[in-house]
Amino acid sequence: VSGRRTVVSVKANEDFSFDKLQTGEELSDFNLHRAVLETIGINKDTSIEDGFRLSTEVSLIDKGSGLGVSSILLGGCFRVLGELLGKDYTDEEIFRMVFVAEQIMKTGGGWQDQTGGLTKGLKIVSTDAGYEQKPDIKRINLSPEFEKFISEKFIVVPTGQRHFGRFIVNDVAGRYLDKN
């Protein structure tokens, strides 16, 4: 349908037309989609002539795995919607938008997941203290042979333990304030 704007959660096996979406509304399976749209400034009044369908899917990795999947998925959504809207976002802009979306989702995400997950290759990433994070990314060059070796041998083994960043941040902050 021309002009229809829909977000899709493949895992939830349903669509949601965001024309009815309200800021701050909790939609569980569409929380990430809502955060993307809110961060990028797309709302029910945004005019996109042919409409769009934003469909996401994460397979074989559970929510709360601690692998930064939501940050990486958010970054991909911002890249795609940027292309749709004719905006060429820099990596730094994507990192900031992911941070904002993670706060909207109330996951408590920081800057590390998107910086590491959306930047290709092996690297060392650091930043100065403060609210506005400006990651300094130092790439580590690998020989093609070692890169091939690592890519063939790297595996992820799920532990089954769920992890949500906001709980860890709260725990660390609490221990710091308790001088523990």
Secondary structure by P-SEA (a helix, b strand, c coil): cccbbbbbcccccccccccccccccccccaaaaaaaaaaaccccccccccbbbbbbbbcccccccccaaaaaaaaaaaaaaaaaacccccaaaaaaaaaaaaaaacccccccaaaaaacccbbbbbbccccccccbbbbbbbcaaaaaaaaacbbbbbccbbbbaaaaaaaaaaaaaacc
